[in-house]
Amino acid sequence: MPSIISMLKAQQRDWYDRNSGTGRMSEWMLSAPNPGAAPDDIHAAETTLGLRFDDQYRQWLSHVNGWTAFSGGGDLYPLGDISKNSPEHRAMLDMFRESLIEPGDLEMDSFDNLVLIGGTPDGIQYVTVGSPEQRRTAAPVWEIEDIEYTRFGDLKEFLNREVVSRRGLMLG
């Protein structure tokens, strides 16, 4: 995780420097990740949600407890914003019901296992799966926009895609 965090931060800085050289100021590009969460805070969030995060997401949280504009318009939420009662979480579940998306479509036994870990102001949501019982090394992450979704094998794959897509934006 530290190497991915370093690459994302370096790319933000490079993107900012490149844009400022053309007169476009984009302060969001200088956003830094929040400090990591303590193990007790991670455990408390899991208890509140009634599930266990996968080991990879727990490791991420120990380094980064939320990151505003980590990917342009995308945020990764801090533990305090991850809730089954958030307006974003409820809106996503409503959209799933209206679109007849079932938990099995996202490799879940129940939408109770859904963890909304981030999103964008224009409605793209980042979702992973918690487990009510067992410990998991990694869980899939989905990027959901309306009823379309892209599956990533795990959080590292999702974050690495962000690194690669930023590199393409910077070169383009």
FENSULLIN-V672197 format. One record per pair of residues at least 6 apart in sequence whose ideal C-beta (glycine too) atoms are under 6 Angstrom apart, sorted by the first residue. I is the first residue (numbers start at 1). J is the second residue. If there is no record, write none. Layout:
BEGIN
{{I & J} {I & J}}
END
This chain:
BEGIN
{{1 & 59} {1 & 60} {1 & 63} {4 & 159} {7 & 163} {11 & 166} {12 & 29} {15 & 29} {15 & 170} {16 & 29} {16 & 30} {19 & 26} {28 & 69} {31 & 68} {31 & 69} {33 & 64} {33 & 67} {34 & 65} {34 & 66} {34 & 78} {36 & 62} {36 & 63} {36 & 65} {37 & 61} {37 & 65} {37 & 79} {41 & 79} {42 & 58} {42 & 61} {45 & 79} {46 & 52} {51 & 130} {51 & 131} {51 & 132} {52 & 131} {53 & 130} {54 & 136} {54 & 138} {54 & 139} {55 & 137} {56 & 138} {56 & 154} {56 & 155} {57 & 155} {60 & 155} {65 & 78} {65 & 79} {66 & 76} {66 & 77} {66 & 78} {67 & 76} {68 & 75} {70 & 76} {71 & 162} {73 & 120} {74 & 120} {75 & 118} {76 & 118} {77 & 117} {77 & 118} {88 & 116} {89 & 116} {92 & 125} {93 & 111} {99 & 147} {103 & 110} {103 & 111} {107 & 140} {108 & 129} {113 & 129} {113 & 130} {114 & 127} {115 & 128} {115 & 130} {116 & 125} {116 & 127} {117 & 126} {117 & 128} {118 & 126} {119 & 125} {119 & 126} {124 & 145} {125 & 144} {126 & 143} {127 & 142} {127 & 144} {128 & 139} {128 & 141} {129 & 139} {138 & 154} {140 & 151} {141 & 152} {141 & 155} {141 & 158} {142 & 149} {142 & 151} {143 & 150} {152 & 158}}
END
